[in-house]
Amino acid sequence: MRKLSSGFWLLLGIGVSLLQACASNNPYYNPNKAHHRPEGFVNSDGTTVSKPLSDLMRWYRERFGKSLPPPPGEFMANYDAFPVRPFKASPLESPTQIRASWLSHASVLLEMQGLTVLTDPHFCERAFPVQWAGPARKVKSPTNVANLPHVDVVVISHNHYDHMDEGTLLDLAKKSPKTLFLVPLGVEQTFQSWGINNVQAMDWWDTKSIQGAQFVFVPAYHWSARTLLDRNKTLWGGWVVKHPRLNFFFSGDTGYSQDFKEIGKRFGPFDFSAIAVGAYEPRWFMKAQHINPDEAVQIHQEVRSQKSIGVHWGTFELTDEPLDQPIGDLAKARKKYGLPDSEFQLLEHGQSIILKD
C-alpha cells in the first residue's frame, strides 16, 4: 500500500476546495457562444467535468486503501530505466528540415525554418504552486530553458500546474522577450500578473497568423482551475498550427468527445500530432477528463493524422496506472486499429525525430 505523504494531504485539501469553489462573473461571456456561461466555461456539448466530493473521496480511498501495481510497472525495471536523452539546441541540418522533440510530459518542441513552437513547457521539479509539495517528476527533465533554441511561439492548453508552469514560463520570457505566448481566454491575466505581457488570449476557433503559419485554438473536453476559487473561469483546449510545410495538431488535456471529428473535418489531414496518452485510471473517475491510449488512437484517426506521438505520460505519477502502462496499452490499441508502430509512437524523454528533410 502506498504511503500517504504530506503532499497528498495538501493535494486532497486543494481538490476538496476546488470542488467547493464559488462562482463568479465571466468577463468574456458571449451569449452567442454555446461554451460560454455567465459564470465561466463549459465543454462543447454543454457539460462540465465536475465530480462530487464523494467520488473524489472514493478515488483516494481506493487508491491508497489497496495495493496497486508497483511503480513504474511491467515495462520498466524502475524510474531510472526510463531512457532520457539530454536535449540541447542544435541547428537544423537543412533549410527544409522540420524537427519535433518530446521534452517530457506535454512539452513538444517543433522546429522549422523561421518558426519554432513549444507546447505546454514544464521543466521544473514539481507540478504544483510550490516546489516542496505536490506531484514530483519521476523521470528527470531532459532539458531546461537555457538549452532551448529561441522559441517564437509558446502555446498553452489550459492552466493546470502540469501544463502551465510559472517558473519555466518566466524563464522563457526572460530569455527572449519577443516570444509570444498564446493562451486560452482568461489565462492572460495570470501571465500579466507574472509580468509576462507578450501574451494573447484566444477563444475556440480563433486564429492568429504568425510568420506564415495559422495558429488556431480548438476545443478539448476538459476543465480548468488554478486557485481555490477559479474552477472553469478560464478556457481550455488544443492547438492547430497550419504552416505551408506542416499541419500540426496538439490535443492538450482531454477526455474523448465529438470535437475531434470536427477538428479533423475543418483542419485535417494533419502531418503530425501530439496526443495525450497518460493519466487515465481508474476509468470511472478519469474517463471524462483524460483519454486512454485506445481513445488516443481513435482521435489520431478522426483528426486524420499521418503520424502521431503520445504525450502526457512517463513524467508525473498523477493517477492509478503505472507510469509505463501507456507503453503496453498503446501497443494493444495500435494492433486493435491496425496501425503500424511508426504511425503512433512513444518517444524517449528528450528524443527528437525528423518530420521532413
Secondary structure as GFF3:
##gff-version 3
##sequence-region A 1 357
A	DSSP	alpha_helix	6	19	.	.	.	ID=ss1
A	DSSP	beta_strand	36	37	.	.	.	ID=ss2
A	DSSP	beta_strand	40	41	.	.	.	ID=ss3
A	DSSP	alpha_helix	53	64	.	.	.	ID=ss4
A	DSSP	three_ten_helix	79	81	.	.	.	ID=ss5
A	DSSP	beta_strand	98	102	.	.	.	ID=ss6
A	DSSP	beta_strand	108	112	.	.	.	ID=ss7
A	DSSP	beta_strand	115	119	.	.	.	ID=ss8
A	DSSP	three_ten_helix	145	147	.	.	.	ID=ss9
A	DSSP	beta_strand	153	155	.	.	.	ID=ss10
A	DSSP	alpha_helix	166	175	.	.	.	ID=ss11
A	DSSP	beta_strand	180	184	.	.	.	ID=ss12
A	DSSP	alpha_helix	187	193	.	.	.	ID=ss13
A	DSSP	beta_strand	199	202	.	.	.	ID=ss14
A	DSSP	beta_strand	207	210	.	.	.	ID=ss15
A	DSSP	beta_strand	213	218	.	.	.	ID=ss16
A	DSSP	beta_strand	238	243	.	.	.	ID=ss17
A	DSSP	beta_strand	246	250	.	.	.	ID=ss18
A	DSSP	alpha_helix	259	267	.	.	.	ID=ss19
A	DSSP	beta_strand	272	276	.	.	.	ID=ss20
A	DSSP	alpha_helix	283	286	.	.	.	ID=ss21
A	DSSP	alpha_helix	293	302	.	.	.	ID=ss22
A	DSSP	beta_strand	308	311	.	.	.	ID=ss23
A	DSSP	alpha_helix	325	337	.	.	.	ID=ss24
A	DSSP	three_ten_helix	341	343	.	.	.	ID=ss25
A	DSSP	beta_strand	344	345	.	.	.	ID=ss26
A	DSSP	beta_strand	352	356	.	.	.	ID=ss27
###
